[in-house]
Amino acid sequence: MPFEQVNKITNDAIFDNNKTKPINLTKVEVFGGDEFSNNFFKKLLSPLLTSADMTMAQLINGCNQSVSALTYTNCFDKITLDIQDSSSENESLKSIIDSKPIDLKAVFNLSQSKQKNLVIGSIHENQGNLSNLKYVNNNTFGNAELFKFQINLTPPSTGIKTPLKNLKIQYKAPMVDTSLKLYAEGDLLSTKNSIYQSVQQSMTSGSIGLEKTKMGFNCGGNGVLVNFAELNLSKRTTLQVIDSANDEIKTFAGDHTKLGLKLGTSLNTIQYLQKSKGKIGLNGYKLEFINEFAGLPNSNNSNLDEKFIKSEFNTKLIKSALNNGLTLDFSFGFGILKTLNSSSLNSKAAVHYQDKFYLNIPGYSTIEPKVVSSGAAGEKTISGKIGGLGFLNYDLKLMSRLLFVDPVNPLRLYVGLKGGELSTDGFKIDDFKNTLKSKSLNSLFKNWKNGCSIGLSYQIDDVIDMDLNYKFPIVTNSNTLGNGGFGFSVSINGDY
């Protein structure tokens, strides 16, 4: 929201002829923002407060800096700035004739967004129910500090297959430049997912990082570029691993600690349906690239020996037509995880299962272990793919509003096609080269799983999210077996 023009002093001719005329900024007034401290405004409006004597060009530059600083706090819905003549009409005319400084004042009008938000709700889906509580304060100490507290848990006796308890805490504070923010996060997770062939899995993690945001990045002026660097320390615990579990799970039984550095960048130009409040995209694109470097150098501790480089790229393209009545949404992504362990274990077992890639394809389970019988006594062992060291996936969705529904209503009918492949050994460049040389894409996509979904959705921010759908797999060969069926999910939250 850059400042682009000032109020006219007398007329265009006089204003154009006095762009370098001395300015005496007599006053800076702020209306709105009563919940913010005086130090907050002194810091953000400092380009206008350091000196009263300036040129018109310096004044406009100072206004741009101040408005940008306020915008990057994400605490205001609207920011307007007027430059007004603070002298009488006779004094103003005399200053122009005598080449004396013109007396002006800057008037800010701030429309403050909702600073505190408490959300209490429940999510209902095929697998069971989940309750959630979220508290957000965008101005914790009067200086635009963000504090977020969130709890997700499965209520007792809901019959859900994978009970979940999750606590997340985040604190983010702007630096002198409000586009640069320092943040800290904490995460506690406990679940009982039998697919991991153990009774309980838990994780405790903490991270600290820096985030740099730049707005108006693309040609249209509505792009948001975000870069971040984050240091993370996490402890993962796997309890009571079953005797028949495969090596990938047994390797990480008990406690294991990981130290990682994440570097990421994203560019988002997507414009959303206003009533959906950031849920339904209409036009634009998003690019995201994240690198993670994990492991401690020269560590002799077996619980800190997980070392790898993990890279992931995702892109999304959205285009609407017919007055936003028809929207095409296409996403594509790929990722590679390269282990750096000098362990005698193979690469599959040298990476914790929580660090691997997983795909969610309509009509298929997220993970599909196989039970293999062996031995004369009929002893059973569990094998199969537990995550992957590489992935490729796509997601194509066509959304349409219903004819009898207002175009601004976030009710959409959709049909989607989604597919992908997980690689247990990671994708190698040589494999792609050989595939291209042979001009046979069938060898590249032979293990892909594809699924289709048809449904009706209604989304408004975090308040309500409803989805009624039918999903089924698209079987391309005997190795891609899945199950289709009807599904639903309803998330209803009270926003206080």
C-alpha positions in Angstrom: 0.0 0.0 0.0 2.6 2.6 -1.0 1.9 6.3 -0.7 1.6 7.7 -4.2 0.3 11.3 -4.1 -0.2 14.3 -1.8 -3.1 16.7 -1.6 -2.8 19.6 -3.9 -1.5 22.8 -2.2 -3.0 25.3 -4.6 -3.2 23.9 -8.2 -1.3 21.6 -10.4 0.9 24.2 -11.9 2.1 25.6 -8.6 2.6 22.1 -7.2 4.6 21.0 -10.3 6.8 24.1 -10.1 7.6 23.5 -6.4 8.7 19.9 -6.2 12.0 20.9 -4.8 10.7 23.8 -2.7 11.6 23.6 1.1 9.0 22.0 3.3 8.4 22.6 7.0 6.5 19.6 8.3 4.8 21.1 11.4 2.8 18.1 12.6 2.2 14.4 12.2 -1.3 13.3 13.3 -2.5 9.7 13.7 -6.2 8.8 13.9 -6.9 5.2 14.9 -4.6 2.6 16.3 -5.4 3.4 19.9 -4.2 -0.1 21.1 -0.6 0.6 19.9 2.1 2.2 22.0 3.6 5.6 21.4 7.0 3.9 20.9 5.4 1.9 18.1 4.4 5.0 16.1 7.6 6.8 16.9 9.6 3.9 15.4 7.4 3.4 12.3 6.9 7.1 11.6 10.6 8.0 12.2 11.2 9.0 8.5 8.8 11.9 9.1 9.9 12.8 12.6 13.7 13.0 12.3 13.6 16.5 10.7 10.9 19.1 10.0 12.9 20.7 7.2 12.8 18.7 3.9 12.1 18.9 0.2 8.8 17.7 -1.4 10.7 14.7 -2.7 12.0 13.8 0.7 8.5 14.2 2.2 7.0 11.8 -0.3 9.9 9.3 0.3 9.3 9.5 4.1 5.6 9.0 3.6 6.2 5.9 1.5 8.5 4.4 4.1 6.1 5.1 7.0 3.1 3.6 5.1 5.1 0.6 4.2 6.2 0.1 7.8 2.6 0.2 8.9 1.5 -2.2 6.1 4.0 -4.9 7.0 2.7 -5.2 10.5 -0.5 -6.9 9.1 -2.5 -5.1 11.8 -4.5 -2.6 9.7 -7.2 -3.2 7.1 -6.8 0.2 5.5 -4.2 3.0 5.7 -4.7 6.4 4.3 -2.5 9.5 4.4 -3.2 13.1 3.6 -0.7 15.9 3.3 -2.4 19.1 4.3 -1.5 22.7 4.3 -1.1 23.7 8.0 -0.8 27.5 7.3 -3.4 30.0 6.6 -4.3 30.9 3.0 -2.4 34.2 3.0 0.7 32.7 4.7 0.7 29.9 2.2 0.5 32.3 -0.8 3.2 34.5 0.8 5.6 31.5 1.3 5.2 30.6 -2.3 5.9 34.1 -3.6 8.8 34.7 -1.1 10.3 31.2 -1.6 9.9 30.5 2.1 9.3 26.9 3.4 5.7 25.7 3.0 4.0 24.6 6.2 2.5 21.1 5.8 1.2 18.4 8.1 0.8 14.6 7.6 -2.5 13.1 8.7 -2.7 9.3 9.0 -6.1 7.5 9.2 -5.8 3.9 10.3 -8.5 1.3 10.1 -7.4 -1.3 12.6 -8.1 -5.0 12.0 -9.3 -7.3 14.7 -6.3 -7.8 16.9 -7.6 -10.6 19.2 -9.3 -13.7 18.0 -10.5 -16.9 19.8 -11.7 -19.8 17.7 -13.4 -22.8 19.2 -14.6 -25.6 16.9 -14.9 -29.1 15.9 -13.9 -31.1 12.8 -16.1 -34.0 11.8 -15.0 -36.5 9.0 -15.2 -40.1 8.1 -12.3 -41.1 10.5 -13.9 -39.4 13.5 -14.1 -36.1 15.3 -11.4 -33.6 16.2 -11.7 -30.6 18.6 -9.6 -27.5 18.3 -9.0 -24.3 20.2 -7.0 -21.4 18.7 -6.1 -18.0 20.2 -4.4 -15.2 18.2 -3.3 -11.8 19.3 -1.7 -9.6 16.6 -0.7 -6.9 19.1 0.4 -8.6 22.3 2.5 -5.9 23.9 1.4 -2.8 21.8 4.1 -3.2 19.2 2.5 -5.5 16.6 3.9 -8.7 18.2 2.0 -11.8 17.1 1.2 -14.6 19.7 -0.6 -17.7 18.5 -1.8 -20.6 20.7 -3.5 -23.7 19.2 -4.7 -27.1 20.6 -6.0 -29.9 18.5 -7.2 -33.1 20.2 -9.4 -36.1 19.7 -12.1 -36.2 22.3 -12.4 -39.5 24.3 -14.5 -42.3 22.9 -14.8 -40.8 19.4 -13.7 -44.0 17.8 -11.1 -42.3 15.6 -8.4 -44.7 14.4 -5.5 -42.4 15.1 -6.0 -40.4 18.3 -4.2 -37.1 18.3 -3.0 -34.5 20.8 -1.3 -31.5 19.4 -0.2 -28.1 21.0 1.4 -25.3 18.9 2.7 -22.0 20.2 4.1 -19.2 18.0 5.6 -15.8 18.8 6.6 -13.3 16.1 7.9 -9.8 16.6 8.9 -7.2 14.0 12.4 -5.7 14.0 13.2 -2.1 13.3 12.3 -2.8 9.7 8.8 -4.3 10.1 9.2 -6.4 6.9 11.8 -8.4 8.9 10.4 -10.5 11.8 12.0 -12.7 14.4 9.9 -15.7 15.4 9.9 -18.7 17.8 7.7 -21.7 17.7 7.0 -24.7 19.9 5.2 -27.9 18.9 4.1 -30.9 21.0 2.5 -33.9 19.2 1.3 -37.2 20.4 -0.6 -39.8 18.2 -1.3 -43.5 18.1 -1.2 -44.4 14.5 -1.0 -48.2 14.1 0.3 -47.8 10.5 3.7 -47.0 12.0 3.7 -50.5 13.7 4.0 -49.1 17.2 1.7 -48.2 20.1 2.5 -44.5 20.3 4.5 -41.8 18.4 5.3 -38.4 19.8 7.4 -35.3 18.9 8.6 -32.3 20.8 10.2 -29.5 18.8 11.3 -25.9 19.1 12.5 -23.5 16.4 13.7 -19.9 16.0 14.0 -18.1 12.8 13.9 -14.9 10.7 11.3 -14.0 8.1 11.7 -11.3 5.4 8.6 -10.1 3.5 8.4 -7.9 0.4 5.1 -6.8 -1.1 4.3 -5.6 -4.6 7.0 -7.9 -6.0 5.6 -8.8 -9.4 4.5 -6.6 -12.3 0.9 -6.4 -11.1 2.0 -5.0 -7.7 0.1 -7.6 -5.7 2.8 -10.3 -5.2 4.2 -11.2 -1.8 7.7 -12.6 -1.6 8.7 -14.3 1.7 12.1 -15.6 2.6 12.9 -17.4 5.9 15.7 -19.1 7.7 14.9 -21.4 10.7 16.9 -23.4 13.2 14.9 -26.4 14.6 15.6 -28.9 17.3 13.2 -31.8 17.7 12.9 -35.0 19.7 10.9 -37.9 18.3 9.8 -40.8 20.3 8.4 -44.2 19.1 7.1 -46.4 21.9 6.4 -50.2 22.0 7.3 -51.1 18.5 5.8 -54.5 17.6 8.1 -57.5 17.0 7.0 -57.9 13.4 7.7 -54.3 12.4 10.1 -53.7 9.5 13.6 -52.2 9.9 12.5 -48.7 9.0 10.5 -48.5 12.2 12.7 -50.6 14.5 15.7 -48.4 13.6 14.1 -45.4 15.3 12.5 -47.0 18.3 12.8 -45.0 21.4 14.1 -41.4 21.5 15.8 -39.7 18.5 16.9 -36.0 18.3 17.3 -34.0 15.1 18.9 -30.6 14.6 18.0 -29.0 11.3 18.3 -25.7 9.4 15.5 -24.7 7.0 15.9 -22.2 4.2 12.8 -21.3 2.2 11.3 -18.8 -0.2 7.9 -18.3 -1.6 6.2 -16.0 -4.1 2.4 -15.7 -3.9 0.3 -13.5 -6.3 -3.0 -15.4 -5.9 -6.1 -13.2 -5.5 -8.9 -14.8 -3.5 -12.7 -14.7 -3.5 -13.4 -12.0 -1.0 -16.1 -13.8 1.0 -13.9 -16.9 1.4 -11.2 -14.8 3.2 -8.2 -16.5 1.7 -9.6 -20.0 1.0 -10.8 -20.0 -2.7 -8.2 -18.7 -5.2 -9.4 -17.0 -8.4 -6.3 -15.9 -10.3 -2.5 -15.9 -9.8 0.3 -18.3 -9.0 2.4 -19.4 -6.1 5.9 -20.8 -6.1 7.5 -22.3 -3.1 11.0 -23.8 -2.5 12.3 -25.2 0.8 15.6 -26.7 1.7 16.4 -28.5 4.9 19.8 -29.5 6.2 19.7 -31.9 9.1 22.4 -33.4 11.4 25.2 -32.4 13.7 28.7 -32.5 12.2 31.2 -34.9 13.9 28.6 -36.2 16.3 29.3 -39.5 18.0 25.9 -39.7 19.6 23.8 -42.4 17.9 20.6 -40.5 18.7 21.9 -37.5 16.7 23.2 -39.3 13.6 20.4 -38.5 11.2 22.0 -36.4 8.5 20.3 -35.5 5.2 19.5 -32.8 2.7 15.9 -32.4 1.8 14.6 -30.2 -1.0 11.0 -29.6 -2.0 9.5 -27.5 -4.8 5.8 -26.8 -5.2 3.9 -24.5 -7.7 0.3 -23.6 -8.1 -1.4 -21.8 -11.0 -5.0 -20.6 -10.8 -7.1 -19.0 -13.6 -10.8 -18.0 -13.6 -13.2 -17.2 -16.4 -16.9 -16.3 -16.9 -17.0 -13.7 -14.1 -15.1 -16.1 -11.7 -17.8 -18.7 -12.3 -15.3 -21.2 -13.6 -11.9 -21.7 -12.0 -9.0 -24.0 -13.0 -6.5 -24.8 -10.3 -3.3 -26.7 -11.2 -0.5 -27.7 -8.8 2.7 -29.6 -9.3 5.4 -30.6 -6.9 8.5 -32.7 -6.5 11.0 -33.4 -3.7 14.3 -35.2 -3.1 15.8 -36.4 0.2 19.5 -37.4 0.2 20.9 -39.1 3.3 24.4 -38.2 4.3 24.8 -40.9 7.0 27.9 -43.0 7.0 25.8 -45.6 8.8 25.9 -49.3 7.8 22.1 -49.1 7.5 20.7 -48.8 4.1 19.4 -45.4 2.9 15.7 -46.4 3.5 16.3 -47.1 7.2 18.7 -44.2 7.8 16.0 -41.5 7.7 13.4 -41.1 10.3 9.9 -42.0 9.0 8.6 -38.6 10.2 11.1 -36.8 7.9 10.1 -38.7 4.7 7.6 -37.7 2.0 4.0 -38.9 2.0 1.3 -38.4 -0.6 -2.5 -38.2 -0.2 -4.1 -39.6 -3.4 -8.0 -39.9 -3.6 -9.0 -43.5 -3.2 -5.7 -44.7 -1.6 -4.4 -44.9 1.9 -1.6 -42.5 2.8 0.7 -45.5 3.6 0.1 -49.0 2.3 2.1 -51.6 4.2 2.0 -55.2 3.1 1.8 -58.2 5.4 4.1 -61.0 4.2 4.1 -64.5 5.6 7.3 -66.4 6.0 8.6 -69.5 7.9 7.1 -72.8 8.5 5.4 -71.6 11.6 3.5 -69.0 9.6 5.4 -66.2 11.2 4.3 -62.8 9.7 6.6 -59.8 9.0 5.5 -56.4 7.8 7.1 -54.8 4.8 6.1 -52.2 2.3 6.7 -48.5 1.7 6.9 -46.3 4.8 7.1 -42.9 3.2 9.6 -42.0 0.4 12.9 -40.4 -0.3 11.5 -38.6 -3.3 8.1 -37.7 -4.8 6.4 -36.3 -7.9 2.8 -35.2 -7.8 0.2 -33.2 -9.6 -3.3 -31.9 -8.6 -5.8 -30.6 -11.2 -9.1 -29.2 -10.1 -12.0 -27.6 -12.0 -14.4 -25.6 -9.8 -17.7 -24.1 -10.8 -20.3 -22.0 -9.0 -23.8 -23.2 -9.1 -26.1 -21.3 -11.5 -28.6 -20.3 -8.8 -25.9 -19.1 -6.4 -24.5 -15.5 -6.2 -21.0 -15.4 -7.7 -19.5 -14.0 -4.5 -20.8 -17.0 -2.5 -18.0 -19.5 -1.6 -20.1 -22.5 -2.6 -18.4 -24.5 -5.3 -18.9 -27.7 -7.2 -15.6 -29.3 -8.2 -14.1 -32.3 -10.0 -10.4 -33.1 -9.3 -7.7 -35.4 -10.7 -4.7 -36.1 -8.5 -1.7 -38.4 -8.9 1.8 -39.0 -7.8 4.6 -41.4 -7.0 6.8 -42.0 -4.0 10.3 -43.3 -4.5 12.0 -45.4 -1.8 15.4 -44.5 -3.2 14.9 -41.0 -4.4 14.6 -39.8 -8.0 17.9 -39.8 -9.9 18.8 -37.4 -12.7 20.2 -40.3 -14.7 16.7 -42.0 -14.6 15.1 -39.0 -16.1 17.8 -38.7 -18.8 17.4 -42.3 -19.8 13.6 -41.9 -19.9 13.9 -38.9 -22.2 16.4 -40.7 -24.4 14.1 -43.7 -24.8 11.1 -41.3 -25.4 9.1 -43.6 -23.2 7.2 -41.7 -20.5 5.4 -45.0 -19.6 8.5 -46.1 -17.7 8.5 -42.9 -15.7 4.8 -43.1 -14.7 4.3 -46.8 -14.4 4.2 -46.7 -10.6 2.0 -43.6 -10.3 -1.2 -43.7 -8.4 -4.0 -41.5 -9.7 -7.4 -40.7 -8.1 -10.4 -38.7 -8.9 -12.7 -36.7 -6.6 -16.1 -35.1 -7.3 -17.7 -33.0 -4.6 -19.3 -29.8 -3.2 -17.4 -27.5 -0.9 -18.2 -24.3 1.1 -15.3 -22.4 2.7 -15.0 -19.2 4.8 -11.7 -18.5 6.5 -11.3 -20.6 9.6 -15.0 -20.3 10.5 -16.5 -23.0 8.3 -15.2 -25.6 5.9 -17.6 -28.2 4.5 -16.8 -30.8 1.9 -19.0 -33.6 0.6 -17.3 -35.8 -2.0 -16.9 -39.1 -3.8 -13.4 -40.4 -4.4 -12.2 -43.3 -6.4 -8.8 -44.5 -7.7 -7.9 -44.7 -11.3 -6.3 -48.1 -11.7 -3.6 -48.1 -14.3 -1.9 -51.4 -13.4 -2.1 -54.3 -10.9 0.3 -52.5 -8.5 -2.1 -49.6 -7.9 -5.0 -50.9 -6.0 -7.2 -48.6 -4.0 -10.7 -48.2 -2.6 -13.2 -45.5 -3.5 -16.3 -44.2 -1.6 -18.2 -41.3 -0.3 -16.6 -38.9 2.2 -17.4 -35.8 4.1 -15.7 -33.3 6.4 -17.3 -30.5 8.3 -15.3 -27.9 10.3 -17.4 -25.4 12.2 -15.8 -22.9 14.5 -17.0 -20.1 16.7 -15.0 -16.9 16.1 -14.9 -14.7 19.2 
